[in-house]
Amino acid sequence: MRLEGKTAIVTGGASGFGAGIAQKFVAEGARVMIADINGDAAANLAAQLGDRAQPQQVDVADRASVQSMAETAIRDFGGLDILVNNAGVTHLPTPLEDVSEQDFDRVFNVNMKSVYLTARALVPHMKSRKTGAILNVASTAGLSPRPNLNWYNASKGWMITATKTMAVELAPSGIRVNAICPVAGETPLLKSFMGEDTPEIRAKFLSTIPLGRFSTPEDMANAACFLCSDEAGMVTGTALEVDGGRCI
């Protein structure tokens, strides 16, 4: 029960890594808002996880929607301890000059602007309490980019830099900020990363991961639980590679 008494928001919490993180946080004693653009999926997962989970439909790229999410969490929980910026999208593998402006804007808004919007909505609350933990779900793509996932790679590199500068600025207020960097995993984004899902392409991806498997929601959840718990009280500004050795 490492998160007993804690409250948390997990964006993109209805599927993939976010769902794994939400499940782990509830199991460790936290009250969790499962915030997702798919409100039905968020409600279904919350129902499975019990009375310590509640759903919230949110568009993380929209200021008013994020503000409503923040106000609801603070009102219903009585305060917020943990924010996990997990929501993310990618574009299909494409030469950088051929990615459409629409796809670029979507990656920018969901992967980058959302971190700015949640900070605007929730950092003042955390500062007023002199405590808080923010976790940004970045990617090994931000550290060791793969060809043709260019603007997705760049968005995750941005997130890692944002994590470090947030950590430096917010440390005097008692707020820790960290990131985790998964390799590709069994999530709804996997097919988009690969372009198509075939045994041959999976084998090619796995050949670049020394431990020989994809990241799982459980892998991300365990790392997230540690970084957001009091056990990591001296850890801030890190981008933890949870990638089976991919970045070595």
C-alpha positions as CSV (number, residue, x, y, z in Angstrom):
1,M,0.0,0.0,0.0
2,R,2.7,2.5,-1.0
3,L,0.1,5.0,-2.2
4,E,-2.3,4.7,0.6
5,G,-4.1,8.0,1.2
6,K,-2.8,9.5,-2.1
7,T,-5.0,10.9,-4.9
8,A,-4.0,10.8,-8.5
9,I,-5.1,11.7,-12.1
10,V,-3.9,9.4,-14.9
11,T,-4.6,10.8,-18.3
12,G,-5.1,8.3,-21.1
13,G,-6.0,6.1,-18.3
14,A,-8.5,3.9,-19.9
15,S,-6.2,1.7,-22.0
16,G,-2.6,0.6,-22.5
17,F,0.1,1.9,-20.1
18,G,-2.4,4.3,-18.5
19,A,-4.8,1.5,-17.6
20,G,-1.9,-0.5,-16.1
21,I,-0.8,2.5,-14.0
22,A,-4.4,3.2,-12.8
23,Q,-4.8,-0.4,-11.8
24,K,-1.5,-0.4,-9.9
25,F,-2.2,2.9,-8.1
26,V,-5.6,1.6,-6.9
27,A,-4.1,-1.7,-5.7
28,E,-1.5,0.4,-3.8
29,G,-4.2,2.3,-2.0
30,A,-4.7,5.5,-4.1
31,R,-7.9,7.1,-5.2
32,V,-7.5,7.5,-9.0
33,M,-9.3,9.6,-11.6
34,I,-9.2,7.7,-14.9
35,A,-9.2,10.6,-17.4
36,D,-9.6,9.7,-21.0
37,I,-11.1,11.0,-24.2
38,N,-13.0,7.8,-24.4
39,G,-15.5,8.4,-21.6
40,D,-17.1,5.0,-21.9
41,A,-13.8,3.1,-21.7
42,A,-12.9,5.2,-18.6
43,A,-16.2,4.4,-17.0
44,N,-15.8,0.6,-17.7
45,L,-12.4,0.5,-16.2
46,A,-13.4,2.5,-13.2
47,A,-16.3,0.1,-12.6
48,Q,-13.8,-2.8,-12.7
49,L,-11.4,-1.2,-10.3
50,G,-14.0,-0.3,-7.6
51,D,-14.9,2.7,-5.5
52,R,-11.4,4.1,-5.4
53,A,-11.5,4.8,-9.1
54,Q,-13.6,7.4,-10.9
55,P,-13.9,8.1,-14.6
56,Q,-13.5,11.5,-16.3
57,Q,-13.9,12.3,-20.0
58,V,-11.2,14.8,-21.0
59,D,-9.6,16.1,-24.1
60,V,-6.1,16.8,-22.9
61,A,-5.4,19.2,-25.8
62,D,-8.3,21.5,-24.8
63,R,-7.8,24.0,-22.0
64,A,-11.4,24.1,-20.8
65,S,-11.6,20.3,-20.7
66,V,-8.4,20.0,-18.7
67,Q,-9.4,22.8,-16.3
68,S,-12.7,21.0,-15.7
69,M,-10.9,17.7,-15.0
70,A,-8.6,19.4,-12.5
71,E,-11.4,21.2,-10.7
72,T,-13.4,17.9,-10.5
73,A,-10.5,16.0,-9.1
74,I,-9.7,18.6,-6.5
75,R,-13.3,18.9,-5.5
76,D,-14.1,15.2,-5.3
77,F,-10.8,14.1,-3.8
78,G,-10.3,17.1,-1.6
79,G,-6.8,17.7,-3.1
80,L,-4.5,16.1,-5.6
81,D,-1.1,14.4,-4.8
82,I,-0.1,12.8,-8.2
83,L,-0.5,13.7,-11.8
84,V,0.4,11.2,-14.5
85,N,0.6,12.7,-18.0
86,N,0.2,9.5,-20.0
87,A,-2.1,10.5,-22.9
88,G,-0.3,10.3,-26.2
89,V,-0.6,9.8,-29.9
90,T,1.7,9.1,-32.8
91,H,1.7,9.4,-36.6
92,L,2.3,6.5,-38.9
93,P,5.9,5.8,-39.9
94,T,6.4,8.4,-42.7
95,P,9.3,10.4,-44.1
96,L,9.5,13.6,-42.1
97,E,8.6,15.9,-45.0
98,D,5.5,13.9,-45.8
99,V,3.8,14.0,-42.4
100,S,0.6,16.0,-42.8
101,E,0.2,19.2,-40.9
102,Q,-3.0,17.8,-39.4
103,D,-1.0,14.8,-38.0
104,F,1.8,17.1,-36.8
105,D,-0.7,19.3,-35.0
106,R,-2.4,16.3,-33.3
107,V,1.0,15.0,-32.0
108,F,2.0,18.5,-30.8
109,N,-1.4,19.1,-29.0
110,V,-1.8,15.7,-27.4
111,N,1.9,14.9,-26.5
112,M,3.2,18.4,-25.7
113,K,0.5,21.0,-25.2
114,S,-1.3,18.7,-22.8
115,V,1.7,18.8,-20.4
116,Y,1.5,22.6,-20.5
117,L,-2.3,22.6,-19.9
118,T,-2.2,20.2,-17.0
119,A,0.6,22.2,-15.4
120,R,-1.4,25.4,-15.7
121,A,-4.4,23.7,-14.2
122,L,-2.8,21.8,-11.3
123,V,0.7,23.2,-10.4
124,P,-0.8,26.2,-8.5
125,H,-2.8,23.7,-6.4
126,M,0.3,21.6,-5.7
127,K,2.3,24.7,-4.9
128,S,-0.3,25.8,-2.3
129,R,0.0,22.4,-0.6
130,K,3.9,22.4,-0.9
131,T,3.8,18.8,-2.2
132,G,3.1,16.8,-5.3
133,A,4.4,14.3,-7.8
134,I,4.1,14.7,-11.6
135,L,5.0,11.8,-13.9
136,N,5.3,12.3,-17.6
137,V,5.2,9.2,-19.8
138,A,7.9,9.9,-22.5
139,S,9.5,7.3,-24.7
140,T,12.8,5.8,-25.7
141,A,12.0,7.5,-29.0
142,G,12.9,10.8,-27.2
143,L,16.3,9.4,-26.4
144,S,17.2,7.1,-29.3
145,P,14.9,8.1,-32.3
146,R,13.8,5.6,-34.9
147,P,13.6,6.7,-38.5
148,N,10.2,7.8,-39.9
149,L,8.6,8.5,-36.5
150,N,10.3,11.9,-36.6
151,W,7.8,14.3,-35.1
152,Y,6.6,11.8,-32.5
153,N,10.3,11.3,-31.5
154,A,10.7,15.1,-31.2
155,S,7.6,15.4,-29.1
156,K,8.9,12.8,-26.6
157,G,12.3,14.5,-26.5
158,W,10.4,17.7,-25.7
159,M,8.6,15.9,-22.9
160,I,12.0,14.8,-21.4
161,T,13.3,18.3,-21.5
162,A,10.1,19.6,-20.0
163,T,10.4,17.1,-17.2
164,K,13.8,18.3,-16.3
165,T,13.0,22.0,-16.4
166,M,9.8,21.5,-14.4
167,A,11.7,19.5,-11.8
168,V,14.3,22.3,-11.3
169,E,11.7,25.0,-11.1
170,L,9.2,23.2,-8.9
171,A,11.6,21.6,-6.4
172,P,11.6,24.6,-4.0
173,S,7.8,24.1,-3.8
174,G,8.1,20.5,-2.8
175,I,6.9,19.1,-6.2
176,R,8.9,16.3,-7.8
177,V,8.7,15.7,-11.6
178,N,10.0,12.6,-13.4
179,A,9.5,10.8,-16.6
180,I,9.4,7.1,-17.7
181,C,10.7,6.1,-21.1
182,P,9.1,2.8,-22.3
183,V,10.0,1.0,-25.5
184,A,7.1,0.0,-27.7
185,G,4.5,-2.1,-25.9
186,E,1.3,-4.0,-26.3
187,T,-0.9,-0.9,-26.4
188,P,-3.3,0.6,-29.0
189,L,-0.3,2.6,-30.4
190,L,1.8,-0.5,-31.3
191,K,0.4,-1.0,-34.8
192,S,0.8,2.8,-35.5
193,F,4.5,2.7,-34.5
194,M,5.2,-0.3,-36.7
195,G,3.0,0.8,-39.6
196,E,1.6,-2.7,-39.8
197,D,1.5,-5.6,-37.4
198,T,3.1,-8.7,-38.8
199,P,5.3,-11.4,-37.3
200,E,8.2,-10.2,-39.4
201,I,7.9,-6.5,-38.3
202,R,7.4,-7.6,-34.7
203,A,10.6,-9.7,-34.9
204,K,12.5,-6.7,-36.3
205,F,11.4,-4.5,-33.5
206,L,12.1,-7.1,-30.8
207,S,15.6,-7.6,-32.2
208,T,16.5,-4.1,-31.1
209,I,15.5,-4.8,-27.4
210,P,18.2,-6.8,-25.5
211,L,15.7,-8.4,-23.1
212,G,13.7,-9.5,-26.1
213,R,10.2,-8.4,-25.4
214,F,8.0,-5.3,-25.5
215,S,7.2,-3.1,-22.5
216,T,4.0,-4.1,-20.7
217,P,1.5,-2.0,-18.8
218,E,2.7,-3.8,-15.6
219,D,6.3,-2.7,-16.3
220,M,5.2,0.9,-16.6
221,A,2.9,0.7,-13.6
222,N,5.7,-0.6,-11.3
223,A,8.1,2.1,-12.3
224,A,5.3,4.8,-12.1
225,C,4.3,3.6,-8.6
226,F,7.9,3.9,-7.3
227,L,8.5,7.3,-8.8
228,C,5.2,8.7,-7.5
229,S,5.6,7.2,-4.0
230,D,7.3,8.6,-1.0
231,E,10.0,6.0,-1.6
232,A,11.3,8.2,-4.4
233,G,11.3,11.3,-2.2
234,M,14.9,12.2,-3.4
235,V,14.2,11.4,-7.1
236,T,13.3,14.3,-9.4
237,G,14.2,15.3,-13.0
238,T,15.0,11.7,-14.0
239,A,13.9,10.1,-17.3
240,L,13.9,6.4,-16.3
241,E,14.4,4.0,-19.2
242,V,12.0,1.1,-18.8
243,D,13.0,-0.4,-22.1
244,G,14.7,-3.8,-21.8
245,G,18.0,-2.2,-22.7
246,R,16.9,-0.7,-26.0
247,C,18.8,2.6,-25.3
248,I,22.1,1.0,-24.4
